[in-house]
Structure formats: C-alpha cells, structure tokens
Amino acid sequence: MEKYTPHYDLALIKAQVIRLGHRAFTATARESARQLELSIGQMRLAVCALETRMLYKSMTTYADHRI
C-alpha cells in the first residue's frame, strides 16, 4: 500500500533540529554519524537541506499496516 500523506511536518522537524542541536539525535544516530566522520553541524545541515519533494511517499508493510 502506498501512502502519500506525510506522517510528520518537515518544517517542524527542521525547527526542532535547529533548536535542540545534538539533543535532536539519538545516541545511535550520533554514534553512526561519528563513524561516518560527520559532525553534529553536518547532521543538522543534512536534515535542514531536506525538501518535502524528496520524501514523496512511504510504503506500508504487509505484516503491519500501522507502520
């Protein structure tokens, strides 16, 4: 099943990432970024560079329609 409605407001997510800084990311995300040699600033830039058109749809799983 294809879903074309976003689950989250991208503008709100960007605002939270800017406001919270490193606290916007989970420890796992920060560790993975560290392994990729990405700084928190680079992580923030990557999130803020996202545009709605880049996230055009999501697919549900057959096992669990709530995902």
Secondary structure, 3 states (H helix, E strand, C coil): CEECCCCCCHHHHHHHHHHHHHHHCCHHHHHHHHHCCCCHHHHHHHHHCCCHHHCCCEECCCCCCCC
